[in-house]
Amino acid sequence: MSGGGGSRRKTIPLVLAGLLAGCATPHATSKDSAPDAYGVWRSRGHGWLLTVTPEGLRLHHETSAGCYVDPSPPAELKEMFGVQEPGPSADVRDFLSAPGETRYRFDRLAALPDGCDTPHVWSAVELFDVFRETFAEHYASFPQRDPDWLARLDAQRSRVTPGMDGHALSTLFADALRSLNDAHVELLAGDAASDTLTYEARPTGTFAMLEQAAVAMDRPAREVQREWMRAYRDGILQTVLRGQGHHVANQRVLWGFAAPRVAYLNLLTMGGFVAGAEGETPTLAQELAALEPVLDEALTAFAGADALILDVSNNRGGYDAIARAIAERFADQPRRAYTKWATGAKDVPPQVFTLQPTSRPSFQGPVYVVTSDVTVSAGEVLTLALRALPNVVQVGTATRGAFSDMLVKPLPNGWTVHLSNEHYTDTKGQDSEARGLPPQRPLDVFGDGKAPWHAHARAIRALADSLRPPKAKPTP
């Protein structure tokens, strides 16, 4: 499975308690009403084999090292591939989660390849080969992150024996992944609650600064992050908005006026705007239904403002579709936002996403979008889309540089790896994966480590005061 478009993407969790990560296409139809889609389909890129039957969907994963079944239930697969669009021929079809979202192109096969459903106990050597081929065939960012990664991994194969225990094998995998330092690369092996069997990218930048502060104070890093997040929120409400702000949408959105005629809107995630029932994740439609009235209220209140600060300096990601819906609130006419394509998707044209002006409350005045190295995933996609608009200036520091959707690959022994398999490019064809989107107007958002609890509020306060119209500026 892959999180993208209308599907869920990687979201780095917020640690504060109570907080947490195109054009519509005509002729799209549900698979339930399209019997001509029944059969087996092979994706271009992604390594999927999708079987469509009257009873529902099945998914297999295919690499040169083997084929095996995906454990996802049919309902989850339908959420990912629930809409289809015709391809350039009868035996080519696009499956996607919703009209206008990420397209996955498939070719019809006569049957499922031999061995895909054959029960098999996978040895450690075979698991190593599947892991290796999964990255070799799908990972998009070796040139930017670690050009020699595959060669170094290959050198480790001699260490793997058929009966190698899971802890040792997962440690080998985690050690290999560490050099990529990709926020969208993870390993969940065995007991996912155990730190010894998981891998996530190491802290850098602001998160490394907080980790160092925790060491200096001899306190748990997670506790320090919670305190920092509370200070971030309180700084917005008290210092930036001077006690007159709104904190809404499941505590993911803060808005108000930062100065006379200077509007302020902060988005902490591109999702999580509604609390789901226990054990259930809200759908994209439910998320949008919770967010849109909040944006309506805020942008109506912002009518007549001379400038708007859109702060995503602490945005941990979510849905691309939500990012585009937000960006469309600032578009004055249809504008190409960005283009994306998947590694290995042979002969699949890049998919162009376009912003369309909305009939809902909007703002076409000057917009200053504030970013930092914490801004990641769909938060970066929002920034990428906004930069296509002539009224937007990016302020702050460079974003994290993890745009790609996560390609979720369960391994045949029940482990799971997540990896980046896509390229996102701006209107000039520039790809900012691994390096992030650089600001057009630099601003030190989180300070140099000397006052991390207050740096953000002071930076935004200074930005807001600099944007006041001359008549509103206080007399010295």
Secondary structure, DSSP 8 states (H G I E B T S, - for coil): -EE-TTS--------STT-------TT-EEGGG-GGG-EEEEESSTTEEEEEETTEEEEEEEETTEEEE----HHHHHHHH-EEEE-SSTTEEEEESSTTS--EEEEEESS--TTTTS-----HHHHHHHHHHHHHHH---HHHH-TTHHHHHHHTGGG--TT--HHHHHHHHHHHHHTT--TT-EEE-SSTT-GGGEE-----HHHHHHHHHHHHHT--HHHHHHHHHHHHHHIIIIIISTT--EEETTTTEEEEEEETTEEEEEES-BS--S---TT----HHHHHHHHHHHHHHHHHHTTT-SEEEEE-TT---B-HHHHHHHHGGG-SS-EEEEEEEETT-TT---EEEEE---SSS---S-EEEEE-TT--THHHHHHHHHTTSTTEEEEES------S-EEEEE-TTS-EEEEE-EEEE-TT--B-TTT----SEE--SS-SSSSTTTHHHHHHHHHHHHTS-GGGS---
